[in-house]
Amino acid sequence: MYKIITTCLLIALGCCIYSCSSNKNNEIHQQLVANKEKTADGTILFFGHGYIAAPNLPEKHTLSEQIQTMVDSLALPYTCVQAGISGETSLDSKRRLEWAMESYEVDIILIEAGRNDLKANIPLIATEETLENMILQIKKAYPSVPIYLLSTPINTTMGLLYHKLAQKHQISLIPCLTETPEINISNSKMVKEQVWKVLEKVLHSNT
């Protein structure tokens, strides 16, 4: 059984970026880079907040853990990495994206970001710019890595934005979220089913 790689170090890093000394940041960075050498399987990076962070849910109900269970049941050579932090805005996500990408050799990346911007009254145009910069950052680091953007339905405010970005940058959209989600076990399972419906075909075609 392949083990879920948790991201406690990434969370610690997010808390320390502005308060730790340069030497401490370098020490954490070295520990993160060391993780890259330990991941022999293909890596699926789950990055962002919401269902990826899954606050207040048991670990087995996080999106990455549920997908890992499906991966393991089919003996597919992939390890799921949970790199989610609850409550962050898209700008918060962007600030730690580089560290997450440097920590793992990524084969597939799923992003859930931006919806907390609505709660924080961040202008939609600012959210669009930040998300676009994140996509470009990933494409520059991993030109051939598939990017999947978790989306609300197309007829929602954020859904329209996600759809626009997906078309512009030729990335895949998975419309599995609601506009104002209640993150609970039942909804988490529904999100997992929609994500797995897409990922299963991709993983089989890559093995």
Summary of the structure (lengths in Angstrom):
residues: 207
radius of gyration: 16.1
end to end distance: 17.4
largest distance: 47.6
contacts: 672
relative contact order: 0.16
helix: 54%
strand: 14%
